[in-house]
Amino acid sequence: MKIDCKALAYTATADSLNITDDKAKSIGNIFYIGYTVKSARKARPSTFVFTGGAASAYLHMAALGPRRVEFADNGSVLATLRG
C-alpha cells in the first residue's frame, strides 16, 4: 500500500471469534479481518466496521481495505487494483 507516495508494508489477518453462552456452549462466530503495520508509534487509531449481515468483501475490496477493486459506472469490475 502507498500513502503519500511511500510504501507501507502491512499484514492482513483473517480469523474468527467464537461466541459462547453462559454455559460455554458455542452459539456463533464473528469473522474479522485485521490489517496491522509494524510501527514505532505506540498509539494507532483503530476502525471497526460492521456490515449488518451483508458480505464484508465489498467493504474490504471496494471501500476500506488497503487494496481496492475499481468499479465502472455500470458496476462492472475494472482490471486494476488500487492501493
C-alpha positions in Angstrom: 0.0 0.0 0.0 1.2 3.5 -0.7 0.4 6.6 1.5 1.8 9.9 0.4 3.9 8.1 -2.3 5.6 6.0 0.4 5.3 2.2 0.6 3.7 0.9 3.8 4.0 -2.8 4.5 1.1 -4.4 6.3 -0.1 -7.8 7.4 -3.7 -9.0 6.8 -5.1 -11.5 9.3 -8.4 -13.2 8.8 -9.8 -15.1 11.8 -13.0 -15.6 13.8 -14.0 -15.2 17.5 -16.2 -17.9 19.0 -19.2 -16.6 20.9 -20.5 -18.7 23.8 -23.5 -18.6 26.1 -23.2 -18.6 29.9 -22.7 -22.4 29.8 -19.7 -22.1 27.4 -21.8 -23.6 24.5 -20.8 -22.2 21.1 -23.7 -20.0 19.8 -21.9 -18.3 16.9 -18.8 -16.8 15.4 -17.7 -13.3 14.4 -15.4 -13.2 11.4 -12.9 -10.4 11.2 -10.0 -9.2 9.1 -7.3 -7.1 10.8 -4.7 -5.0 9.0 -1.6 -4.3 11.1 1.6 -2.3 10.5 4.8 -2.6 12.5 5.4 1.0 13.6 7.5 2.9 16.1 4.3 4.8 17.1 2.7 3.3 20.2 -0.7 4.8 19.7 -2.5 4.0 16.5 -6.1 4.6 15.6 -8.5 1.6 15.2 -11.5 1.4 13.0 -14.3 -1.1 13.5 -16.7 -1.7 10.6 -19.9 -3.7 10.9 -21.7 -5.0 7.8 -25.1 -5.8 9.4 -25.1 -9.2 7.8 -24.0 -8.2 4.3 -20.9 -9.7 2.7 -17.8 -8.0 4.0 -15.9 -8.5 0.8 -17.4 -5.2 -0.6 -16.2 -3.3 2.4 -12.6 -4.7 2.2 -12.2 -4.8 -1.6 -14.3 -1.8 -2.7 -14.1 0.8 0.1 -12.0 0.4 3.2 -9.2 -2.2 2.6 -5.6 -1.3 1.8 -6.1 -2.6 -1.8 -9.4 -1.8 -3.7 -11.0 -3.1 -6.8 -12.2 -0.3 -9.1 -15.7 -0.5 -10.5 -17.0 1.2 -13.7 -20.2 3.3 -13.6 -22.2 0.3 -14.7 -20.9 -1.8 -11.7 -18.5 -4.0 -13.7 -15.1 -4.7 -12.2 -12.2 -2.9 -13.9 -9.0 -4.9 -14.3 -6.7 -2.9 -11.9 -6.3 -2.8 -8.2 -5.6 0.4 -6.4 -3.6 0.7 -3.2 
